[in-house]
């Protein structure tokens, strides 16, 4: 009887009911869509950073500071036998990082040279393209670097550097490949080249700034057997800044979550308040026929919960195709919007939302609970209602 009465009253409101359902369904779909975007940002950012830059962590020179390019001339050291051994076993790959100045088409650009073995497999980079015999030193650059320097594959340019004795030297290089990288920190201002060539340029043998570890290798196992010049930076340590950035982005997501949900809940709250005043005689009649105040409160709360139920059904009808399409095809950001300014790995010009069942399910459950609570709050007024006053259209 309760269900039949609730459905009769629910659909009896006519157009107002369907408008509330539509608004609430739009809020549900928008919340899930935004959640997919933020999940995509965070997961792709971590995946891109691990795949293209940090691997399983670093064994790095103790003075190495990626935020201080002026210190790079002093932050490298020869590799000991233990570090050479783990590199030979493909558990790590050495990288030598050094500042230089590039002159593409006569223009001066401050750059960072990254020497790495072309045959390495630790990082997901096409370094094998640097093994080509071009007559000059082959290098790779990212697409952002290509745009900023107007360099493309096959172009030759000069690089000037200062060797370990302080003498200036210069040499011609050729772009062997332009990489499409999601991680800006290994793209903008970065030039990748064979490790052996960079070591010859600096007149230092077996020198490296960092050892990029495989994700399956525990760097702690060798730390007690190598020189004090080297320290271990775990994957967790190296992603600390990114995790802080993602945490701030999560706050923005919850702000939008609250805004969308409040817009829908206000209409439901107003509808419930209006229903209480318009249906006072009906409530008095039901109470006179034996319905208790708690049952009456439950009836109005259940009617409010029906908004959430039908909003979910309506949202599933038109929202599911939209969400599936955006997940498969993504959606481009406005033309001219500079995504490089965000500085977050994994952010590209086309966004592919990542919808996960656990996140969608928890969002739906939480949203339904909030809708039921908002429906219950106005219904509490019934507890103060006397049947005789309600039959006369008054509140006690």
N, C-alpha and C positions, 0 to 999 in steps of 0.2 A: 504493500500500500504506500509506503514511504517513497519508494522509487517511482511509482506511477504518479503520485501527487507532485513530486519534484520535477519530473519530466513535463507534466502538464503546465506547471507554473513557469518552467524554464522556457519552453517554446511559446508560451502564451504572451511573452513580452514582445514577440514579433521582431521587427527590424533591429531594435536595440540589442537583442541577444546576439544576432549575427554580426553586428558591428563590433561588439565586444570580443566575440570569438575571432574575428578577422584581425583586430588590433593585437590581441594576445598571441595569435599564431605568427604574425609578422615579427613580434618580439622574440618568440622562441627561435624562429629560423635565423634571425639576425644574430642572436646570441651564439648559436651553434656555428654560424658562418665566421663570426669574429674569433671564436675559440679555435676553429680550424686554422685561421691565419696565424694566430699567436703560437699554436703548437707547431705549425710549419716553420715559423721563424726560429724557434728555439731548437728544434730537432735538426734542421738543415744547417744552422749556425754551428752547432757542435760537430755535426758530421763533416762539414767542410773544413773546420779548423783542425780536426784530427786527421783527416785524409790528406790535406794539402800542406800542413805546417808542423804539427807537433807529434803526430804518431802516438806512440805509447808514453811519451815524455822525453826529457832531455837529460843527458849528462853534459853539462856545459862548463865553460871556463867560469871561474868564480867571479870574475870582474865583468862578465858580459851583461850588458843592459840594453835591451832592444829599443828602449826609449831614449837612448843617448848615443846617436850616431858618431859623435866625436870621440867616443871611447873605443870604437871598433878597431882602430889601428893597433891597440895594445891587448885586445882580449882574444888571443888565440895562443895555442901551445902545441908542441909536438905530441902525437898520440903514443901512449905507452903500448907495450906488447899485449896487454889485456884488452885494451880498447880496439887495437888492430885485430885481435882474435875474434871478438864479438862481431866486428864488421865483416870479417871473412866468413863467419858462419851465418851471415845475413840476418843477424839479430839487431843490427843498428847500421846506420850510414852516417859518415862524417860530413859535416858542412862547414865551410870556411866563409865567413861573412866579413866584408871589407868595404869601406867607403871609396867612392871614385866620382869622377865627373864625366858625363857622356856629352858628345857633340853631334847629335843628329841634325843633319842639314845645316851645320854651323851654329846651331843654338846650344846653349849650355844648360845641362840638367844635372843636378845633384842626384846620384843614384847609389844604390847599395848592391854590390856584387855578391852573389850567392854561389859559391863553388860546391858542386855535388857530383858524385859519380854518375855517369850516364846509365850504368847498368843497375843502379839501385832499384829496389822494389818496396822500400819501406813507405815512401810517400807516393800517393796516386798522382804522379806527374809524368808527362811524356818525355822524360829525360833521355830516353834512348835516341831521340832525334838529334841530340848534341853529339852523337858518335859519328855523324856524317863528315866526310872529308871534303871540306869546302875551300881548302887552300888558306883560309884564315880561321881564327878561333870562332866556332859556332856558339851562339847564345840563344836563349829563349826569353821571351817577355810575355806578360799577360795582356789581355785585351785592353784593360784600362791604361796600362803603360803604352800600348800601341797607339791609343787615341791621343794621349797627352804629348807624345813625341813624334807623331805622324810616321812612325816606323811600321813597316809591314814585312812579311816574310821575303827574304832575298835581299833586303836593303843592307848596305854596309855603312858603318859609322865609326868614329874614333872614340876611344875611352882613354882618359888620363888618370893616373893614380900615383901615389907616393909609396915607394917600397919601404921595407923595414929599416933601411939605412937613411931614409928621409929624402932620397933622390926621386925627382919626378920622371915619369916615363909615360909613353903613350903607345897605342897599338890599334890596328884596325880589326873590327869584329863584324860578323855577319849574322843577321837574324835567321836562325834555322827554323824556328817555329813561333807562332803566336798562340798562346794557350788561353783557353776560356776557363778562368778561375773564379770560384765563388768567394774566395777569401781575399779581401782587399789587401791585407797586410803583407801578402807574398806576391802582390801584383803591382800596385802603384809604387813607382820608384825603384822597382827591383829588377835586376838583370841576372838571369841564371846562366851559369857556364860550367864547363867541366872542371872538377876539383883539381886535377893535375895541372891544368893550364893556369889556374889562379895561384896555385902554390909556386909555379915557376915564375910567375910575374912578381910575386912577393919574395922570391928567393928563400923559400923556407920549405923543408921537406916534411911530409906527413903531418902538417899542421892543420888544426881544425879549431873552430870556435865552439861548436856543439856537436854532440852525437845524438842523432834522432833515433830513438829506440823503437823497436817493433812493439805492437800492442800486446804481443804474447810474451814479451821478455820483461823480467823483473830487474830493473836497474839496481835495486838495492843489493843484489847478490854480488856485485863487483865493487861496490863503493869502498869497502874496507881494504881493497888491494890495489888501489890506484892513488896517484899523487894528490896532495891537498889542493892542487890548482883546479881540480874538477869537483863540481857539486851536482847533486841530483835534483831535478825539477820534475815532479810527477805530473801526470796528465791533469790531476785535480788542481795542482798549483798553477799550471799554465792556463787553465780555463777560469781562473778566479774572476778576472775582469769581465769576461763574457757572462758568467753566472750572475754577477751584480747587475749587468746591463739587462739581462733577461728578467731579473726580479723586478726592475723598474718598469719594464714593458708589461709585466703581469699586472702591476698596479693600474696601468692605463686600461688594460682589458677589463678589470673589475669595475672601473669607473663607467665604461660603456655598458657593461652588464647591468649595473644598477640603473643607469639612465633608461635603457630600453625596457627593463622590467617595470620600473616605476611608471612609465608612460602607460603601460597596459594595466597595471594594478590600480591606478587612479580611477580609470573608467569602471572597473569592477567594483571598487569601493563605493563610488558614487551610485552605481546601479543598485547595490545592496542597501544603501541608506535610503534611496528613493523607494525601493520595494517595501521596506519596513514601514514607512509612513503611509504608503498607498494601500497597504494590505492589513491595516490594523484591525478592521472589522473581521477579515478572514481569520486572523490569528485569534481574535476573541472567540469566534465560532468554533475553531478547532480545539481551543482550550476548554470550552464549555462542553464539547463532545468527549472530553477525556484525555486529550493529548497534553502531556506534561510540558513544562517550560523547557526542560532539557531536550525533549524530542523535537520541540519547535525550533530550538536553536540548531539542533542537528539537521533539520529539514533545510533551513536557510543556508547553513554551511555546505550541505551537500549540493544545493543548487549552485552555489558559487564554485564548488569543485568541478561541476559539470562544464563550466567555462574552460577550465584547464584541459579536461578530457577531449572536448570537441575541438579546442584550439590545436591540440596535438594531432588529432586526426586530419584536420584541415591543413595544418602545416606539413604533415607527411605527404599529402596529396600533391601540393605544388612545390614544397621545399625540397623533397628528395631529388627530383630531376635537376633542380638548380644546383644543389650541393654536389651531386655526382658530376655534373658537367664542369663546374669550376675546379673540382679535384683533378679531373682528367686533362682539361685544356688550360686551366689557369685563367687569370685575367690580367691584362697589361695595366701597368700604372700610367698615369697621365703623361703624355708626350712632353719631354723637356724636363721631367722630374729627375734630379741627379741622385741616384741611389747610392753613389759612392760616398755622399756626404753623411750617410747613416753610420758607416764604419762598422757594420755588423756582418760577419761572415754569413753567407747563405742568402743574403738579400739580393735578388736579381730584378730585372725590369719586368718580369712576369712572375706573379705569385701563384703558387699551387697550394691551396689549403690542404691541411692534413687532418681529416676527420677520424677520430678514434672512438670505437664503440664505448669504451669505459668512460671517456670524457662526456660523450653525448648522453649516456645513460644517467650519469651523476648530475649533469646539468638539468635534464628533464625532471628527475626526482626532486631536486632542490627547488626548481621553479614551481612544480605542482604543489609542494608543501607550502611555499610562500603564498601562492594563490589561495589555498585553503585557509591559511591563517588570516589573510586579508578579508576573506569572506566571513570568517568567524567573528572578527572584531566588531563589526556593526551589529551582528546578531546577538551580542551579549546584552543589548538593551532590552531584549525580550524578557530577561530575568526579572526586570522591574515592572513588567506589565501585569495589570489585573484584568481578568476577563471582562468584567463589567465596564471598565473604562474603555477597553479595546472595542467592545461592541458599540460604544457611543462615539468611537473614533478619536479617543483621547489616550494620552500616556499617563500612567499613574505617577 
